[in-house]
Amino acid sequence: MIQIQIDDLTVEAEADQSVLDVARANGIELPALCHHPALKPAGVCHLCAVETVGKSGRPTTKLACVLQPKEGLRVKTGGELVRQARRHAFEHLLAMAPQSQSLRQMAVDWGVDIGPAPDGCIRCRLCIRVCREVVGPAALTMEKHGALSYVVPLEGRCIGCGTCVNICPTRVIEVGDQDNVRTISIRDEVIGRHPLERCEGCGALFATPRFLNHIHDRIAPHPDVKEQHQYCPTCSKLFSDRVRTAGRRK
């Protein structure tokens, strides 16, 4: 048997074992994703880094899954070198699988700060600009949380028009109409929740009262505005076509 030291614990190991196997056999946990006892070690995920002394006599990191025990070997499963190696390994893995919740949770469990999870927003600000410059309510803004800025709603300003949903290039802003209510959200945060009005022509639920009032207020000062009806876009086009046709017949 070979004796090696892992942290402050002296343990016995077989020559054909890996340091990872020896550590786990003695209740010392190390993170690993690419290791399986039925397969030969490959050292792919790089999560099982440990600190040991290299040939130069200086501390270095090795992968515990491929590191063979030798008499007198000393390894450390913590420390700054190990933390750096582990963080780089998690960052590399998350670059390939950024949406993996299990991988992100594993990093948290091992005390590795990998920053906020990707949310699909590219910070183009199209939603903010169209709401302010075209629609008018200015219901969205950018707000800094930690190292990143996020699109967030300004309470009470959303009118439920859905323009931000239509203009979002990554579709991270979503709209859902259910049970006569329209809900607009970004990530898991609700931007606005509104009841829906029915079209006077076909009876379909098509727009929120706040949106209809907003349109009425914007066009009210115009001298050529006719009596307002609550028609959905389809009915509005249909009735407009009928009016134009009737006019041509006269």
Buried (B, 14 or more C-beta within 10 A) or exposed (E): EBEBEBBEEEBEBEEEBBBBBBBBEEEBEBBBBBBEEEEEBEBEBBBBBBBBBEEEEEBBBBBBBBBBBEEEBEBBBEBEBBBEBBBBBBEEBBEEEEEBEEBBEBBEEBEBEBEEEEBEBEEEBBBBBBBBEEBBBEBBBEEEEEEEBBBBBBEEBBBBBBBBBEBBEEEBBBBEBEEEBBBBBBBEEEBBBBEBBBBEBEEEBBBBBBBBEBBEEEEEEEEEEEEEEBBBEEBBEBEEEEEEEEEEEE
